[in-house]
Amino acid sequence: MSQTEKPINREFGINRVVRVLQQLPAQEADRFLDRLPTKLASSIRDQIGTDVCARETHPALEIGLANRLEYLKHVSQPVLFAAIIRERPQTIAVLLSILPPQLAPRVIRALSDRQRIEVINRLSRLQRTDHATVSSLLVGLQERIEKTSIQQRSKPGGMQKVARILNACDHETERSILRSLGHNHRILREEIEQMLLCFEDITSMGDDQICTLAKNVHAETWARALKRSESDLRERVFQSLSPRAAQHVRAEMDYLGQVTPSEIDLAQQQIVRVARQLQEPQPIRRAA
């Protein structure tokens, strides 16, 4: 490798890190950067805010690989993340460099603190990966995901059985089980929570519950979450807000313009998490 090639490869790796961090909230991205070597963090900060990453296309994204990436978009995120985080840091770094932008930061969140720093370091030093290597990684990842899905389907009851059992428990028992799972099985806990409650279940909440939830969620988050929701759900939320707050949310929705499905999904997940964190005396349940 010549001396003139090294800066190009380093820039390629840094751009990949920037692309991932740009999808994270500013405070979360800052926490990652604060733990990196000063010189590396400085280089990354210099790149953040530019549109370099938005224009960049990975050289290996040809039709065959694009089809495999399309497959990943339809995989349950907890299953996808569970398959990825078991890989070596270098493999995770390569996968992050080719995953759709909306998935990469969520994978980062699923990693342990130690894994995050190691993966970000490797991602920043990543050189262009040849087609055969990327294809091999994606084939292996898809095989593990399919194997996991088969195993889950073969288990008696599975996730739906767990959700039904927890729905039948009192609120304190449910919260205790979920807290315990969160210590060592965070992805499993999140998948169960998603089955216990979804965004559309807000319509079945009581007026007081919606009012409390509305007060604990920022207007911009509501605006994104409601962007393509049913009109009856929108009205339920607007009726629970003060006239001024409802007007603010409507203004935000107009200001946002086009919003991607992944942005809507993320906002809705944030509201669902807030709903569960509020721990109302009468917990919100998915309709039977």
NUTI-628160 format. One record per residue: z, x, y of N, C-alpha, C in turn. Coordinates in steps of 0.1 Angstrom, whole numbers, always signed. Example, Ala and Ser with C-alpha at 12.3 -4.5 7.8 and 13.67 -1.06 7.14 Angstrom:
<sites>
SITE   nzz   nxx   nyy  cazz  caxx  cayy   czz   cxx   cyy
SITE   +78  +132   -57   +78  +123   -45   +78  +132   -33
SITE   +71  +128   -22   +71  +137   -11   +79  +129    +0
</sites>
This chain:
<sites>
SITE   nzz   nxx   nyy  cazz  caxx  cayy   czz   cxx   cyy
SITE    +0    +9   -12    +0    +0    +0    +0    +9   +12
SITE    -9    +6   +22   -10   +14   +34    +1   +10   +44
SITE    +3   +18   +54   +13   +16   +64    +9    +3   +72
SITE    -4    +1   +74    -8   -10   +82    -6   -24   +75
SITE    -4   -24   +62    -2   -36   +55   +12   -41   +55
SITE   +22   -32   +57   +36   -36   +56   +40   -46   +66
SITE   +36   -44   +79   +40   -54   +89   +34   -68   +87
SITE   +22   -68   +81   +15   -81   +78   +23   -88   +68
SITE   +27   -81   +57   +34   -88   +46   +48   -92   +51
SITE   +54   -84   +60   +68   -88   +65   +66  -100   +74
SITE   +56  -100   +82   +54  -112   +90   +52  -125   +82
SITE   +44  -123   +71   +42  -135   +62   +55  -140   +57
SITE   +64  -131   +52   +77  -135   +47   +86  -142   +57
SITE   +86  -136   +69   +94  -142   +80   +89  -156   +84
SITE   +76  -157   +84   +70  -170   +88   +74  -181   +78
SITE   +76  -177   +65   +80  -186   +55   +94  -190   +57
SITE  +103  -181   +61  +117  -184   +64  +117  -194   +76
SITE  +109  -191   +86  +109  -199   +98  +105  -213   +94
SITE   +95  -215   +86   +90  -228   +82  +101  -236   +75
SITE  +109  -230   +67  +120  -237   +61  +131  -240   +71
SITE  +135  -230   +79  +146  -233   +88  +143  -243   +99
SITE  +130  -244  +103  +126  -253  +113  +128  -268  +108
SITE  +129  -270   +95  +132  -283   +90  +147  -287   +90
SITE  +155  -277   +92  +170  -279   +92  +175  -282  +106
SITE  +187  -289  +106  +193  -291  +119  +197  -277  +125
SITE  +197  -277  +138  +198  -264  +145  +211  -257  +141
SITE  +222  -264  +140  +235  -258  +137  +235  -252  +123
SITE  +228  -259  +114  +228  -254  +100  +219  -242   +99
SITE  +208  -242  +106  +199  -230  +106  +207  -218  +112
SITE  +214  -220  +123  +222  -210  +129  +232  -203  +120
SITE  +238  -212  +111  +248  -207  +102  +242  -197   +92
SITE  +230  -201   +87  +222  -192   +78  +219  -178   +85
SITE  +214  -180   +97  +210  -168  +105  +221  -158  +108
SITE  +233  -164  +111  +245  -156  +114  +249  -147  +102
SITE  +245  -151   +90  +250  -143   +79  +239  -133   +74
SITE  +228  -133   +81  +217  -123   +77  +219  -110   +85
SITE  +213   -99   +81  +213   -87   +89  +208   -90  +103
SITE  +214   -83  +113  +211   -86  +127  +196   -85  +130
SITE  +190   -74  +126  +176   -72  +129  +167   -83  +123
SITE  +170   -86  +110  +162   -97  +104  +164  -110  +111
SITE  +176  -113  +114  +179  -126  +121  +172  -127  +134
SITE  +172  -116  +141  +166  -115  +154  +151  -118  +153
SITE  +144  -112  +143  +130  -114  +141  +127  -128  +138
SITE  +136  -135  +130  +134  -149  +126  +135  -158  +138
SITE  +146  -155  +146  +148  -163  +158  +137  -162  +168
SITE  +130  -150  +169  +119  -149  +178  +107  -158  +174
SITE  +106  -160  +161   +95  -168  +156   +98  -183  +157
SITE  +110  -187  +156  +114  -201  +156  +109  -207  +169
SITE  +103  -219  +168   +98  -226  +180   +84  -224  +183
SITE   +77  -215  +175   +63  -213  +177   +56  -222  +166
SITE   +43  -223  +167   +35  -231  +157   +28  -223  +147
SITE   +33  -210  +145   +26  -202  +135   +27  -208  +122
SITE   +39  -213  +118   +40  -218  +104   +32  -231  +102
SITE   +31  -239  +112   +24  -251  +111    +9  -248  +108
SITE    +4  -237  +112   -11  -234  +110   -13  -226   +98
SITE    -2  -221   +92    -4  -212   +81    -7  -219   +68
SITE   -16  -214   +60   -19  -220   +47   -18  -210   +36
SITE   -10  -213   +26    -8  -203   +15   -22  -201    +8
SITE   -26  -188    +6   -39  -185    +0   -41  -191   -14
SITE   -30  -194   -21   -31  -198   -35   -32  -213   -36
SITE   -31  -221   -25   -31  -235   -26   -46  -240   -28
SITE   -51  -239   -40   -64  -244   -44   -62  -257   -51
SITE   -72  -263   -56   -72  -276   -61   -62  -278   -73
SITE   -62  -268   -82   -53  -269   -94   -39  -268   -90
SITE   -36  -259   -81   -22  -258   -76   -18  -270   -68
SITE   -27  -275   -60   -24  -287   -51   -21  -299   -60
SITE   -27  -300   -71   -24  -311   -80   -10  -310   -86
SITE    -6  -298   -89    +8  -295   -94   +18  -298   -83
SITE   +15  -294   -71   +24  -297   -60   +25  -312   -57
SITE   +14  -319   -59   +14  -334   -58   +23  -340   -68
SITE   +23  -334   -80   +32  -339   -91   +47  -338   -87
SITE   +50  -327   -80   +64  -324   -76   +69  -334   -66
SITE   +59  -340   -58   +63  -349   -47   +69  -362   -53
SITE   +65  -365   -66   +69  -377   -72   +80  -376   -82
SITE   +86  -364   -83   +97  -361   -91  +110  -365   -84
SITE  +120  -371   -91  +133  -374   -85  +138  -361   -79
SITE  +142  -361   -66  +147  -349   -60  +159  -343   -67
SITE  +169  -350   -72  +180  -343   -79  +175  -336   -91
SITE  +165  -342   -98  +159  -335  -110  +152  -322  -106
SITE  +144  -324   -95  +136  -312   -90  +145  -301   -86
SITE  +155  -304   -78  +164  -294   -73  +172  -287   -84
SITE  +177  -296   -94  +184  -290  -105  +176  -280  -113
SITE  +163  -282  -114  +154  -273  -121  +152  -260  -113
SITE  +151  -262  -100  +148  -250   -92  +160  -241   -90
SITE  +172  -246   -88  +183  -238   -85  +188  -230   -97
SITE  +183  -233  -109  +186  -225  -121  +177  -212  -122
SITE  +167  -211  -113  +158  -200  -113  +164  -188  -107
SITE  +158  -176  -109  +162  -164  -102  +159  -165   -87
SITE  +166  -158   -79  +164  -159   -64  +150  -156   -60
SITE  +143  -146   -66  +129  -143   -63  +120  -154   -66
SITE  +122  -161   -78  +114  -172   -81  +116  -184   -72
SITE  +129  -186   -68  +132  -197   -58  +125  -194   -45
SITE  +125  -182   -41  +118  -178   -28  +103  -181   -29
SITE   +97  -178   -40   +82  -180   -41   +80  -196   -41
SITE   +88  -203   -49   +87  -217   -49   +88  -224   -35
SITE   +98  -219   -28  +101  -224   -14   +89  -222    -5
SITE   +82  -211    -8   +70  -207    +1   +58  -216    -1
SITE   +58  -224   -12   +47  -233   -15   +50  -247   -16
SITE   +63  -250   -16   +67  -264   -16   +64  -271    -3
SITE   +62  -284    -4   +60  -292    +9   +71  -289   +19
SITE   +68  -288   +32   +79  -285   +41   +91  -294   +41
SITE   +89  -307   +38  +101  -316   +38  +110  -313   +26
SITE  +105  -307   +15  +114  -304    +4  +121  -291    +4
SITE  +115  -281   +10  +121  -268   +10  +135  -267   +16
SITE  +138  -273   +28  +151  -273   +33  +161  -280   +25
SITE  +157  -290   +18  +166  -298    +9  +170  -289    -3
SITE  +161  -281    -8  +164  -272   -19  +174  -262   -14
SITE  +173  -257    -1  +182  -247    +4  +196  -253    +5
SITE  +197  -266    +9  +210  -272    +9  +217  -273    -5
SITE  +208  -275   -15  +214  -276   -29  +219  -263   -35
SITE  +215  -252   -28  +220  -239   -33  +234  -236   -29
SITE  +240  -227   -37  +254  -222   -33  +252  -213   -21
SITE  +263  -210   -14  +262  -201    -2  +257  -188    -6
SITE  +261  -182   -17  +256  -169   -21  +241  -170   -24
SITE  +236  -180   -31  +222  -181   -34  +214  -183   -21
SITE  +219  -191   -12  +211  -193    +1  +208  -180    +8
SITE  +218  -171    +9  +216  -159   +16  +206  -150    +9
SITE  +208  -149    -5  +199  -141   -13  +185  -146   -12
SITE  +183  -159   -13  +169  -165   -13  +163  -163    +1
SITE  +170  -165   +11  +165  -163   +25  +161  -149   +27
SITE  +169  -139   +22  +165  -125   +23  +152  -122   +16
SITE  +151  -127    +4  +139  -125    -4  +127  -132    +2
SITE  +129  -144    +7  +118  -151   +13  +113  -144   +25
SITE  +122  -137   +33  +117  -130   +45  +109  -117   +41
SITE  +111  -112   +29  +104  -100   +25   +92  -104   +15
SITE   +90  -116   +14   +80  -121    +4   +66  -117    +8
SITE   +58  -111    -1   +44  -107    +1   +36  -119    -4
SITE   +23  -118    -1   +14  -128    -6   +14  -128   -22
SITE   +16  -139   -28   +17  -140   -42    +3  -144   -48
SITE    -1  -138   -59   -14  -140   -65   -14  -154   -71
SITE   -26  -160   -73   -28  -173   -78   -22  -174   -92
SITE   -24  -165  -101   -19  -166  -114    -4  -167  -115
SITE    +3  -159  -107   +17  -159  -107   +23  -173  -102
SITE   +17  -178   -91   +21  -191   -86   +19  -202   -96
SITE    +7  -201  -102    +3  -212  -112   +13  -211  -124
SITE   +17  -199  -128   +26  -198  -139   +40  -204  -136
SITE   +44  -201  -124   +57  -206  -119   +57  -221  -119
SITE   +47  -227  -114   +46  -242  -113   +45  -248  -127
SITE   +37  -242  -136   +36  -247  -149   +50  -247  -156
SITE   +57  -236  -155   +70  -235  -161   +80  -245  -155
SITE   +79  -247  -141   +88  -256  -135   +85  -271  -139
SITE   +72  -274  -140   +69  -287  -145   +73  -290  -159
SITE   +72  -280  -168   +77  -282  -182   +92  -284  -182
SITE   +99  -277  -174  +114  -279  -174  +118  -293  -169
SITE  +111  -297  -159  +113  -310  -153  +111  -321  -163
SITE   +99  -320  -170   +96  -330  -180  +105  -330  -192
SITE  +110  -318  -196  +120  -317  -207  +133  -324  -202
SITE  +137  -321  -190  +149  -327  -185  +148  -342  -184
SITE  +137  -347  -180  +134  -362  -179  +135  -368  -193
SITE  +129  -362  -203  +130  -367  -217  +144  -367  -222
SITE  +152  -357  -219  +166  -356  -223  +174  -367  -217
SITE  +171  -370  -204  +179  -380  -197  +176  -394  -202
SITE  +163  -396  -205  +159  -409  -210  +165  -412  -224
SITE  +167  -401  -232  +172  -402  -245  +187  -404  -246
SITE  +194  -402  -234  +208  -403  -234  +212  -418  -234
SITE  +222  -423  -242  +225  -437  -241  +231  -441  -227
SITE  +225  -451  -221  +230  -455  -208  +225  -448  -197
SITE  +227  -435  -196  +221  -427  -186  +227  -430  -172
SITE  +220  -427  -162  +225  -429  -148  +228  -443  -145
SITE  +219  -452  -149  +221  -466  -146  +234  -471  -152
SITE  +238  -467  -164  +250  -471  -171  +262  -466  -162
SITE  +261  -453  -158  +272  -447  -149  +274  -456  -137
SITE  +262  -459  -130  +263  -467  -118  +269  -481  -120
SITE  +266  -487  -132  +272  -500  -135  +287  -499  -137
SITE  +291  -488  -144  +305  -487  -147  +313  -485  -134
SITE  +307  -476  -125  +314  -473  -112  +314  -486  -103
SITE  +304  -493  -104  +304  -506   -96  +315  -515  -100
SITE  +319  -514  -113  +329  -523  -118  +343  -518  -116
SITE  +344  -505  -111  +357  -499  -109  +362  -503   -95
SITE  +375  -502   -93  +380  -504   -79  +375  -492   -70
SITE  +376  -494   -57  +370  -484   -48  +377  -471   -49
SITE  +390  -470   -50  +397  -457   -51  +393  -449   -63
SITE  +392  -456   -75  +388  -450   -87  +374  -444   -86
SITE  +365  -452   -80  +351  -447   -78  +351  -435   -69
SITE  +358  -435   -58  +358  -424   -49  +364  -411   -55
SITE  +374  -413   -63  +381  -402   -70  +371  -395   -80
SITE  +364  -403   -87  +354  -398   -97  +343  -390   -89
SITE  +338  -396   -79  +327  -390   -71  +331  -377   -64
SITE  +344  -377   -59  +349  -365   -53  +350  -354   -64
SITE  +355  -357   -75  +356  -347   -86  +343  -342   -90
SITE  +333  -350   -91  +319  -346   -95  +314  -337   -84
SITE  +317  -339   -72  +312  -332   -60  +316  -317   -61
SITE  +327  -314   -67  +331  -300   -68  +322  -291   -75
SITE  +317  -295   -87  +309  -287   -95  +295  -293   -99
SITE  +293  -306   -95  +281  -313   -99  +276  -321   -87
SITE  +273  -314   -76  +269  -321   -64  +257  -329   -65
SITE  +247  -323   -72  +234  -331   -73  +236  -343   -81
SITE  +243  -342   -92  +246  -354  -100  +253  -365   -92
SITE  +263  -360   -84  +270  -370   -76  +261  -377   -66
SITE  +252  -369   -60  +243  -375   -50  +233  -385   -57
SITE  +229  -382   -69  +220  -391   -76  +227  -404   -79
SITE  +240  -403   -83  +247  -415   -87  +250  -424   -74
SITE  +253  -417   -63  +255  -424   -50  +243  -432   -46
SITE  +231  -426   -48  +219  -432   -44  +217  -445   -52
SITE  +221  -445   -64  +220  -457   -73  +230  -468   -69
SITE  +241  -463   -64  +252  -473   -60  +248  -480   -47
SITE  +241  -474   -39  +238  -480   -26  +224  -475   -21
SITE  +216  -483   -16  +204  -479    -9  +203  -485    +5
SITE  +194  -480   +13  +193  -484   +27  +191  -499   +29
SITE  +183  -505   +20  +180  -519   +22  +192  -528   +19
SITE  +202  -522   +12  +214  -530    +9  +222  -533   +22
SITE  +219  -527   +33  +225  -530   +46  +225  -545   +49
SITE  +214  -552   +45  +212  -566   +48  +223  -574   +41
SITE  +229  -569   +30  +240  -577   +23  +254  -573   +28
SITE  +255  -565   +38  +268  -561   +43  +273  -572   +52
SITE  +286  -572   +54  +292  -581   +63  +290  -577   +78
SITE  +291  -586   +87  +289  -582  +101  +298  -571  +106
SITE  +311  -572  +102  +320  -561  +106  +316  -548  +101
SITE  +311  -547   +88  +307  -535   +82  +295  -529   +89
SITE  +285  -537   +92  +273  -533   +99  +277  -527  +113
SITE  +286  -535  +120  +290  -531  +133  +297  -517  +133
SITE  +306  -515  +123  +312  -502  +121  +302  -491  +118
SITE  +293  -494  +109  +283  -484  +105  +274  -481  +117
SITE  +270  -491  +125  +261  -489  +136  +268  -479  +147
SITE  +281  -481  +148  +288  -473  +158  +289  -458  +154
SITE  +287  -455  +141  +289  -442  +136  +276  -435  +133
SITE  +265  -440  +137  +252  -434  +135  +245  -433  +148
SITE  +239  -421  +151  +232  -419  +164  +220  -428  +165
SITE  +216  -431  +177  +205  -440  +180  +192  -434  +174
SITE  +190  -421  +176  +178  -415  +171  +176  -416  +156
SITE  +188  -415  +148  +187  -417  +134  +184  -431  +130
SITE  +190  -441  +137  +186  -455  +135  +171  -457  +138
SITE  +166  -451  +148  +152  -453  +152  +143  -448  +141
SITE  +146  -436  +136  +137  -431  +125  +139  -440  +112
SITE  +151  -443  +109  +153  -451   +96  +147  -465   +97
SITE  +146  -471  +109  +141  -484  +110  +126  -485  +113
SITE  +120  -473  +114  +106  -473  +119   +97  -481  +111
SITE   +98  -481   +97   +89  -489   +89   +97  -499   +80
SITE  +109  -503   +85  +117  -512   +77  +113  -527   +79
SITE  +118  -536   +71  +115  -550   +72  +121  -555   +85
SITE  +115  -566   +90  +120  -571  +103  +134  -577  +102
SITE  +137  -583   +90  +150  -589   +89  +161  -578   +89
SITE  +158  -566   +83  +168  -555   +84  +170  -550   +98
SITE  +159  -549  +105  +159  -544  +119  +168  -554  +127
SITE  +166  -567  +126  +173  -576  +134  +188  -576  +130
SITE  +191  -574  +117  +206  -573  +113  +213  -562  +121
SITE  +206  -550  +121  +211  -539  +128  +212  -541  +143
SITE  +201  -546  +149  +201  -549  +164  +212  -559  +168
SITE  +214  -569  +159  +225  -579  +163  +239  -573  +162
SITE  +240  -562  +154  +254  -556  +153  +256  -546  +164
SITE  +246  -542  +171  +247  -532  +182  +250  -539  +195
SITE  +255  -532  +204  +256  -538  +218  +242  -539  +224
SITE  +240  -548  +233  +227  -550  +239  +221  -536  +244
SITE  +230  -528  +250  +226  -516  +256  +222  -506  +244
SITE  +230  -506  +234  +227  -497  +222  +214  -501  +215
SITE  +212  -514  +214  +200  -520  +207  +188  -516  +215
SITE  +189  -517  +228  +178  -513  +237  +175  -498  +236
SITE  +185  -490  +235  +183  -476  +233  +176  -473  +220
SITE  +180  -479  +209  +173  -477  +196  +158  -481  +197
SITE  +155  -493  +203  +142  -497  +205  +133  -487  +213
SITE  +140  -482  +223  +133  -472  +232  +130  -459  +224
SITE  +140  -455  +216  +138  -443  +207  +126  -445  +197
SITE  +125  -457  +192  +115  -460  +182  +101  -459  +189
SITE  +100  -464  +201   +87  -463  +208   +84  -449  +212
SITE   +95  -441  +216   +93  -427  +220   +89  -418  +208
SITE   +94  -421  +196   +91  -413  +185   +77  -413  +181
SITE   +70  -424  +183   +56  -425  +179   +55  -424  +164
SITE   +45  -417  +158   +43  -416  +144   +54  -408  +138
SITE   +60  -413  +127   +71  -406  +119   +66  -406  +105
SITE   +68  -394   +99   +64  -392   +85   +73  -399   +75
SITE   +69  -403   +63   +77  -410   +54   +90  -401   +50
SITE   +88  -388   +49   +99  -379   +46  +110  -380   +57
SITE  +106  -381   +70  +115  -382   +80  +123  -395   +80
SITE  +116  -406   +76  +122  -419   +75  +132  -419   +64
SITE  +128  -413   +52  +137  -412   +40  +149  -404   +43
SITE  +148  -393   +51  +159  -385   +54  +169  -392   +63
SITE  +164  -399   +73  +173  -407   +82  +180  -418   +74
SITE  +173  -425   +65  +179  -435   +58  +190  -430   +48
SITE  +188  -418   +42  +198  -412   +34  +210  -408   +42
SITE  +208  -403   +54  +219  -400   +63  +228  -412   +66
SITE  +222  -423   +68  +229  -436   +71  +237  -440   +59
SITE  +230  -439   +47  +237  -443   +35  +249  -434   +33
SITE  +248  -421   +35  +260  -412   +34  +271  -416   +43
SITE  +268  -420   +55  +278  -424   +65  +285  -437   +60
SITE  +276  -446   +55  +282  -459   +50  +292  -456   +39
SITE  +289  -447   +30  +299  -444   +19  +311  -436   +24
SITE  +309  -428   +34  +320  -420   +39  +330  -429   +47
SITE  +325  -440   +52  +334  -448   +60  +345  -454   +51
SITE  +342  -456   +38  +352  -460   +28  +359  -473   +32
SITE  +350  -483   +34  +356  -496   +38  +365  -502   +27
SITE  +375  -510   +30  +383  -516   +20  +375  -524   +10
SITE  +364  -530   +15  +355  -537    +5  +342  -529    +5
SITE  +341  -520    -5  +330  -511    -5  +316  -518    -6
SITE  +306  -513    +0  +293  -519    +0  +287  -516   -14
SITE  +281  -525   -20  +275  -524   -34  +260  -527   -33
SITE  +253  -521   -42  +239  -525   -45  +239  -539   -52
SITE  +231  -547   -47  +230  -561   -53  +228  -560   -68
SITE  +234  -569   -76  +233  -569   -90  +219  -574   -94
</sites>
